[in-house]
Amino acid sequence: MAFELPKLAYAYTALEPHIDAQTMEIHHSKHHQAYVTNLNVAIAGSDTEKLSIEEICKNISKYPMPVRNNGGGHFNHSLFWSVMAPNAGGEPTGELGAAISSAFGSFADFKTQFAAAGTTRFGSGWAWLIVKDGKLAVSSTPNQDNPLMDVADVKGTPILGMDVWEHAYYLKYQNKRPDYIAAFWNLVNWAEVAKRFASAK
Ligand code: MN
């Protein structure tokens, strides 16, 4: 089974004004599509075609770079689209809200750490909220790596991810990555993050 580009649960215009429609359309229909297409080319005719993208990521050191870059790109973007939504943001409640306060001190402290992970990632990469040994942690990865990968410095199950590649924000924010990160908080789909937290811990 070849991998496929997942459909978005919302329109390209739906995340405005925080992420503009043109960025969303190019990011999803061109960038993410290219990761899917190139991943399928890289694994064509091999047993890897029978594996899930999570299984591939967990053993990524056994694969050549095209699988790491494009497989990571496919997993990361699939997660990214699902953890954003229109009319979202605010603060997480329930078990996730309590776990964030317990791990980071407060929701505000978590936001500071997560934003710093995104701001200080040099070049292209991702900021993550992960479940590691049952506990929450913030991390970041370069390029299209992710915390599921056996090559990651900090391994865990990602439940929230923020793309800090320039293609994610440059049309609207140019060099101002911190402004994009500040706007991202208006889009976080905490219901989806809570669902991922419940199944990861
Ligand atoms: Mn991207």
Residues whose N, C-alpha, C, O or C-beta is under 5 A from the ligand:
A	BS01	MN	D163 W165
